Amino acid sequence: MRQFLYLLKRYVPPYKSSMIWAIILNIFSAIFNIFSFAIIIPILQILFKLDTTQYHAVTWEEAEDAKQFLMNNAYHYIQHFIDTKGASFALLMLGLFFGFITLIKTSCYFGASAVMIPLRTGIVRDIRVQVYNKVIGLPMSFFSQQRKGDIIARMSGDVSQIEHTITSSLDMLLKNPILILFYFSTLIATSWELTLFTIAVVPLMAWGMSAIGKKLKSKSLEAQRKWSDTLTQLDETLGGLRIIKAFIAENKMKDKFKGTCNEYRNAVMKVATRQASAHPVSEFLGSCMIMIVLWFGGMLILSDNSPIDAPTFIFYMVILYSVLAPLKEFSRAGYTIPQGLASVERVDKILKAENNIKDPVTPTPLDSFKDKIQFKGVGFSYEEDKKILMDINMEIPKGKMIALVGQSGSGKSTLVDLIPRYYDVCEGQILLDGHDIRDYKVRDLRSLIGNVNQEAILFNDTIFNNIAFGVENATMEDVIAAAKIANAHDFIMEKEEGYMTNIGDRGAKLSGGQRQRISIARAILKNPPILILDEATSALD
């Protein structure tokens, strides 16, 4: 419960007005609901001659308490209405009045739910945006330890689970305490003896529902992990279709995916079985509660000195039955919220991930590259016990082209990734114009650097937007000039829509060489003083 309250504290404050309106409308709906049922008593007592007492209007000073003032005057005016207009007409008027009160009550119900919709949808949007922003800001080291499919699962499946469990329960959790408070107050005012007995029976129902919800969170965590495995394999399959077909591994991948889906299905079945058992269990326990209270109330009425008459007892039972609905919804929240909290736990692993690539408290100004880049005793390792780079010392003057040559896996890409601070050095320092690059803002440092990778990274967008990516206010003339330098202009113009051609997912509509030329044009358009080419022409002749 503490985790749930912490979640509300994090995301609900921007939507306080929705909560305030929901509380007000729920209070009105509870009042009108009780008032509509209260009409049953005078109908039964006076209309059908169950009560032959002649009631007279009393003032506030004459009445013993508020209950006597309200009920005595209500009975008096209804009795007078029956005497003057007739029983049939009185019944019709009471029925119409009941319908009118019910209309107001249901309108308040609808209004209370409607004003919560911006809150529910807003929280889900805020979580998605927050997760995306966090993912964008995390260092590359985080993604080397995480599966892409798992991150997608947390942003899609887990956030959707939060939407379907926690945010959908907010309306219920806001409304039901109000209903229960007003209903129980009415029950106490009607018969405190019966209400004390009822309260003694309620823990039985609560115990039954808590037994169902106890292990649901762990089962939900397992199901979400299996869903992550499914998405991960799907992502790997889509990215590796060429290799799967080349090595005739379709059947192998089909069997592997089927096994993953079966594991996910089994995990979901365990969660669904517990969910399915909740409604019949709560229905049975609620019926048992009504049965016990009915027996006890009947014993009171049949006794010589009964504190409650039959019509009032019927009203009591109607209100008691009404209070069961919010109690059942509370019990349902007891097994849906743990599901959502399991997803919150998984999403928080991203939101609370530490970003070790940080800006300095007082950064050194950086607006240009003037002199040189120096590596002084640089050492780096992805894992503590396995060093990739050791004691690297070199100097790169401005205006010089430096080539790094070495075997595959010798650390060339790792070395150049240290300059824009995709990773931070573990030993030594990298100096830019005499200052450690960690003394600069990351944004200022990277604004001076252009990068073209061996694997062309393009977006599902137009050729123009891919070349102009990251360059503010780039014109068509600028993009064309960069494309000509990269020898990309000719094949671009052969496309039906030219620079406005969409290149598909990861540039799938282009050849490998064309994709790489687009990447080179993008770096040229940025025109940085420092250009890093990581085997940038590997796909070119």
C-alpha positions, 0 to 999 in steps of 0.5 A: 500500500505504501508503494501505491500511495507513493505512486499517487504522490508522484503523478496525481498532483497535476490533476488535483482539480479532477480529484476535488470535483470527483470527491464533491460529485461522489458525495452528492451521489451517495447522499441522493442514493440514500435519500432515494432508498429512504422513500421506501419506508414511508411508502411501506409504513403509510401507504400500505397501513403498516403504521397507523400513527397520526404524525404532526409537524414539529419544529426544530426545538420540539424535536428530540434530535435531527432524525426525529425532526426529518422523519416525523415531518416527512411522514406528516406531509406524506400522510397529508398528501395521501389523505388529500390526493388519494393513495394511488396518486400519492404512489405515482408521485412518490414513484416519479420523485424516486425516478427524479432523485435516481436521475440526479444520483446517476448523473453525479455518478457519471460526472464523478467518473467523467472528471477522473478520465483526464487524471487516468489518461494523464497519469499514463501519458506522464509515465510513458513520456517520463520513461521515454525521456529517461531512456533518451538520457541514459548512457550507452552503458545502460543499453549494453546491459539491457535487452531492447525487447525488455525495454519496449515491453516495459514502455508498452506492456507494463505501462498498459498494465498500470493503466488497466489496474492502478489508474482504472482503480483510482475512480473506485478508490476515490468513490468507494470510501465516500460511499462506505462512509455515508452508507455506514453512517446511515446504517448506524443511524438506522440501527446501531445494534445491527451495524455493530453485528455487521461490522463483526462479520465484515472481516470474514469477507476481507480475509477471504479476498486478501488470501486471493490477492497475496501472491498476485504481485509475484505472479504478475511479475513473472508474467511480465518477464515472460512477455519481455522475453516474447518481445525480445525474441520478436525484435531479434527475429525481425532484425535477423530475418536475412540470417534466419533465412540464409541458414534455413533456421525458420523451424528452429526459430518457430519452435523457440518462439512457440516455447516462449509463448507457452511460458508466457501463457502459463504465467498468464493463466496463473494470474487469470485463475486467481482473478477469476476466483475473486468475483465468485468468492466475493459474491459468496462471502457477500451473500453469507454476510447478508444471510447472517445479518438477515437472521440476526435482524429477524431475531430482533424484530421477532423479539418483544422489545425490538429496536427496529420495525419491519419497514425500517429493517427492509430499508436497512437491508437495502442500504446494507446491500448497497454497501456491499458493492463498494466493499466488493470493488475494494476487494477487487482493487486488492488483487488488481492493484498488486498487478499494477504495482508489479509493473510499476516496479519494472518501470521504476528500474528504468526511471531509477537507473543511474546516469553516470554521464553527468554535467559538472556543477560549474562547467567550463564554457565551450563554443569551439575547438581550437587546438588539440585532443589529448589522451593521457593514461586512458584506461577503460573497461566495460566490466571491472575485471576485464580491461579493454583499453590500458594506458592510452597516450596520444595527441590529435591536433586540430586539422589533422586526420588520424587513423586508428588501425587494429584487429577486430575487437582491439578497442578502436570503436571503444576508444572513439566512443570515449571522446563524445562521452558515450562512456567515461574513462575509468583511468586517466583523462581525455583533454580538449583544448587543455581541459578534461572533457568531463569539465564541459557540458555534455551538450556543448561537447557533442555539438562539436562532434560529428559521427558516422558509424559502420552501421548506418543508423537511419530513421523511418522518415524522409531522406531530407529529414534524415540528412537534416537530423539534429541541424536546426533550420536546415534548408533544402539547399544546405541538404542538397549541398551536403548530399552532393559532397557525399555522392548521394544526390544522384541516387536521391534524385532517381527516387520518385519523390526525391528528397521527400522519399520515405526510406522505411524502417532503418532505411530498409528501402535503400541499399547498404551503400546508399544508407551509408552515404546518407549518414555521411551527408548528415555529418557533413551538413552538421559541419563539426570541427571534430569528425569521427568516422568509425569504418564509415565507408565499409559499405562503399566501393 
